[in-house]
Amino acid sequence: MGWSVSLPHLQASSPLIQPPGRQNVPILSKEEAVYILLAGRPKDPDYVEDMKSMEQSMHRAREQVHFNKESLKHRRGAYPMKSTGISYGGGSKVSASRPS
């Protein structure tokens, strides 16, 4: 597996940890369960150029997106958001499960 980082070590260290190249780095809980996985980049030789192209496309798209008032202030975080697609849970703060 290479190397791993415990969650307490991650919390005590700098906020930025970069995995070396193509290697995956698991972040482990105290119980040594995988809490987060920092995925390394694929071996594809076009990967870096593809990522640059995707970044440029996202910047172009960002200039064309317009946010209404509701999209600027919401409960999910301090960032603009567009709600699109299908919502299966409705984004409820409480479980929709009911005892039968």
Buried (B, 14 or more C-beta within 10 A) or exposed (E): EEEBBBBEEBEEEEEEEEBEEEEEBBBBEEEEEEBEEBEBEEEEEEEEEEEEEEEEEEEEEEEEEEEEEEBEEEEEEEEBEEEEEEEEEEEEEEEEEEEE
